[in-house]
Amino acid sequence: MSGKKLKQITDNITQKGYTHPPHKIGTGKIKPPKKLDTLADVAYEQRRLYKLVLAGDLDINDCSKLMYGLSIMVSTFKAKAKLDQLENAYIKQWSGVRIIAPPGFPISEDKP
């Protein structure tokens, strides 16, 4: 973003009687994301929201609400990754386990 554009946005914000521009999501000019399946998609959406606020196209209060939802998504992605890591560690621990059974006792993994 050029310095001239940033100064113009700052001047608009500091002007007396400034109101933020009307929401453009309903008009089709700003569209919600199509997918947020990966952490990279969420990070891209966060950057996009910041750019929309700096351009004056999105209200800062609305942006903070959207960012809160995105931060919850990031936490969920991190928790899922940690769960996968713990599951893998648990499976590796089973590789060294010895099953003690009397000789000739049939061991079946299907039945307890």
Contact map, one row per residue, 1 for C-alpha under 8 A:
1110110000000000000000000000000000000000000000000000000000000000000000000000000000000000000000000000000000000000
1111110000000000000000000000000000000000000000000000000000000000000000000000000000000000000000000000000000000000
1111111000000000000000000000000000000000000000000000000000000000000000000000000000000000000000000000000000000000
0111111100000000000000000000000000000000000000000000000000000000000000000000000000000000000000000000000000000000
1111111110000000000000000000000000000000000000000000000000000000000000000000000000000000000000000000000000000000
1111111111000000000000000000000000000000000000000000010000000000000000000000000000000000000000000000000000000000
0011111111100000000000000000000000000000000000000000000000000000000000000000000000000000000000000000000000000000
0001111111110000000000000000000000000000000000000000000000000000000000000000000000000000000000000000000000000000
0000111111111000000000000000000000000000000000000000011100000000000000000000000000000000000000000000000000000000
0000011111111100000000000000000000000000000000000000000000000000000000000000000000000000000000000000000000000000
0000001111111110000000000000000000000000000000000000000000000000000000000000000000000000000000000000000000000000
0000000111111110010000000000000000000000000000000000000000000000000000000000000000000000000000000000000000000000
0000000011111110010000000000000000000000000000000000000000000000000000000000000000000000000000000000000000000000
0000000001111111010000000000000000000000000000000000000000000000000000000000000000000000000000000000000000000000
0000000000111111110000000000000000000000000000000000000000000000000000000000000000000000000000000000000000000000
0000000000000111110000000000000000000000000000000000000000000000000000000000000000000000000000000000000000000000
0000000000000011111000000000000000000000000000000000000000000000000000000000000000000000000000000000000000000000
0000000000011111111100000000000000000000000000000000000000000000000000000000000000000000000000000000000000000000
0000000000000000111110000000000000000000000000000000000000000000000000000000000000000000000000000000000000000000
0000000000000000011111000000000000000000000000000000000111100000000000000000000000000000000000000000000000000000
0000000000000000001111100000000000000000000000000000000111100000000000000000000000000000000000000000000000000000
0000000000000000000111110000000000000000000000000000000010000000000000000000000000000000000000000000000000000000
0000000000000000000011111100000000000000000000000000000011100000000000000000000000000000000000000000000000000000
0000000000000000000001111111110000000000000000000000000010000000000000000000000000000000000000000000000000000000
0000000000000000000000111111111100000000000000000000000000000000000000000000000000000000000000000000000000000000
0000000000000000000000111111110000000000000000000000000000000000000000000000000000000000000000000000000000000000
0000000000000000000000011111110000000000000000000000000000000000000000000000000000000000000000000000000000000000
0000000000000000000000011111111000000000000000000000000000000000000000000000000000000000000000000000000000000000
0000000000000000000000011111111000000000000000000000000000000000000000000000000000000000000000000000000000000000
0000000000000000000000011111111100000000000000000000000000000000000000000000000000000000000000000000000000000000
0000000000000000000000001001111110000000000000000000000000000000000000000000000000000000000000000000000000000000
0000000000000000000000001000011111000000000000000000000000000000000000000000000000000000000000000000000000000000
0000000000000000000000000000001111110000000010000000000000000000000000000000000000000000000000000000000000000000
0000000000000000000000000000000111110000000000000000000000000000000000000000000000000000000000000000000000000000
0000000000000000000000000000000011111000100000000000000000000000000000000000000000000000000000000000000000000000
0000000000000000000000000000000011111110110000000000000000000000000000000000000000000000000000000000000000000000
0000000000000000000000000000000000111110110000000000000000000000000000000000000000000000000000000000000000000000
0000000000000000000000000000000000011111110000000000000000000000000000000000100000000000000000000000000000000000
0000000000000000000000000000000000011111111000000000000000000000000000000100100000000000000000000000000000000000
0000000000000000000000000000000000000111111100000000000000000000000000000000000000000000000000000000000000000000
0000000000000000000000000000000000111111111110000000000000000000000000000000000000000000000000000000000000000000
0000000000000000000000000000000000011111111111000000000000000000000001001100000000000000000000000000000000000000
0000000000000000000000000000000000000011111111100000000000000000000000000000000000000000000000000000000000000000
0000000000000000000000000000000000000001111111110000000000000000000000000000000000000000000000000000000000000000
0000000000000000000000000000000010000000111111111000000000000000000000000000000000000000000000000000000000000000
0000000000000000000000000000000000000000011111111100000000000000001001000000000000000000000000000000000000000000
0000000000000000000000000000000000000000001111111110000000000000000000000000000000000000000000000000000000000000
0000000000000000000000000000000000000000000111111111000000000000000000000000000000000000000000000000000000000000
0000000000000000000000000000000000000000000011111111100001000010000000000000000000000000000000000000000000000000
0000000000000000000000000000000000000000000001111111110000000010000000000000000000000000000000000000000000000000
0000000000000000000000000000000000000000000000111111111000000000000000000000000000000000000000000000000000000000
0000000000000000000000000000000000000000000000011111111111000000000000000000000000000000000000000000000000000000
0000000000000000000000000000000000000000000000001111111111110010000000000000000000000000000000000000000000000000
0000010010000000000000000000000000000000000000000111111110000000000000000000000000000000000000000000000000000000
0000000010000000000000000000000000000000000000000011111111000000000000000000000000000000000000000000000000000000
0000000010000000000110000000000000000000000000000001111111100000000000000000000000000000000000000000000000000000
0000000000000000000111110000000000000000000000000001111111100000000000000000000000000000000000000000000000000000
0000000000000000000110100000000000000000000000001001101111110110000000000000000000000000000000000000000000000000
0000000000000000000110100000000000000000000000000000100111111110000000000000000000000000000000000000000000000000
0000000000000000000000000000000000000000000000000000100001111111000000000000000000000000000000000000000000000000
0000000000000000000000000000000000000000000000000000000000111111100000000000000000000000000000000000000000000000
0000000000000000000000000000000000000000000000000000000001111111110000000000000000000000000000000000000000000000
0000000000000000000000000000000000000000000000001100100001111111111000000000000000000000000000000000000000000000
0000000000000000000000000000000000000000000000000000000000011111111100000000000000000000000000000000000000000000
0000000000000000000000000000000000000000000000000000000000001111111110000000000000000000000000000000000000000000
0000000000000000000000000000000000000000000000000000000000000111111111000000000000000000000000000000000000000000
0000000000000000000000000000000000000000000001000000000000000011111111100000000000000000000000000000000000000000
0000000000000000000000000000000000000000000000000000000000000001111111110000000000000000000000000000000000000000
0000000000000000000000000000000000000000000000000000000000000000111111111000000000000000000000000000000000000000
0000000000000000000000000000000000000000010001000000000000000000011111111100000000000000000000000000000000000000
0000000000000000000000000000000000000000000000000000000000000000001111111110000000000000000000000000000000000000
0000000000000000000000000000000000000000000000000000000000000000000111111111000000000000000000000000000000000000
0000000000000000000000000000000000000000010000000000000000000000000011111111100000000000000000000000000000000000
0000000000000000000000000000000000000010010000000000000000000000000001111111110000000000000000000000000000000000
0000000000000000000000000000000000000000000000000000000000000000000000111111111000000000000000000000000000000000
0000000000000000000000000000000000000000000000000000000000000000000000011111111100000000000000000000000000000000
0000000000000000000000000000000000000110000000000000000000000000000000001111111110000000000000000000000000000000
0000000000000000000000000000000000000000000000000000000000000000000000000111111111000000000000000000000000000000
0000000000000000000000000000000000000000000000000000000000000000000000000011111111100000000000000000000000000000
0000000000000000000000000000000000000000000000000000000000000000000000000001111111110000000000000000000000000000
0000000000000000000000000000000000000000000000000000000000000000000000000000111111111000000000000000000000000000
0000000000000000000000000000000000000000000000000000000000000000000000000000011111111100000000000000000000000000
0000000000000000000000000000000000000000000000000000000000000000000000000000001111111110000000000000000000000000
0000000000000000000000000000000000000000000000000000000000000000000000000000000111111111000000000000000000000000
0000000000000000000000000000000000000000000000000000000000000000000000000000000011111111100000000000000000000000
0000000000000000000000000000000000000000000000000000000000000000000000000000000001111111110000000000000000000000
0000000000000000000000000000000000000000000000000000000000000000000000000000000000111111111000000000000000000000
0000000000000000000000000000000000000000000000000000000000000000000000000000000000011111111100000000000000000000
0000000000000000000000000000000000000000000000000000000000000000000000000000000000001111111110000000000000000000
0000000000000000000000000000000000000000000000000000000000000000000000000000000000000111111111000000000000000000
0000000000000000000000000000000000000000000000000000000000000000000000000000000000000011111111100000000000000000
0000000000000000000000000000000000000000000000000000000000000000000000000000000000000001111111110000000000000000
0000000000000000000000000000000000000000000000000000000000000000000000000000000000000000111111111000000000000000
0000000000000000000000000000000000000000000000000000000000000000000000000000000000000000011111111000000000000000
0000000000000000000000000000000000000000000000000000000000000000000000000000000000000000001111111000000000000000
0000000000000000000000000000000000000000000000000000000000000000000000000000000000000000000111111100000000000000
0000000000000000000000000000000000000000000000000000000000000000000000000000000000000000000011111110000000000000
0000000000000000000000000000000000000000000000000000000000000000000000000000000000000000000000011111000000000000
0000000000000000000000000000000000000000000000000000000000000000000000000000000000000000000000001111100000000000
0000000000000000000000000000000000000000000000000000000000000000000000000000000000000000000000000111110000000000
0000000000000000000000000000000000000000000000000000000000000000000000000000000000000000000000000011111010100000
0000000000000000000000000000000000000000000000000000000000000000000000000000000000000000000000000001111110000000
0000000000000000000000000000000000000000000000000000000000000000000000000000000000000000000000000000111110000000
0000000000000000000000000000000000000000000000000000000000000000000000000000000000000000000000000000011111000000
0000000000000000000000000000000000000000000000000000000000000000000000000000000000000000000000000000111111100000
0000000000000000000000000000000000000000000000000000000000000000000000000000000000000000000000000000000111110000
0000000000000000000000000000000000000000000000000000000000000000000000000000000000000000000000000000100011111000
0000000000000000000000000000000000000000000000000000000000000000000000000000000000000000000000000000000001111111
0000000000000000000000000000000000000000000000000000000000000000000000000000000000000000000000000000000000111111
0000000000000000000000000000000000000000000000000000000000000000000000000000000000000000000000000000000000011111
0000000000000000000000000000000000000000000000000000000000000000000000000000000000000000000000000000000000011111
0000000000000000000000000000000000000000000000000000000000000000000000000000000000000000000000000000000000011111
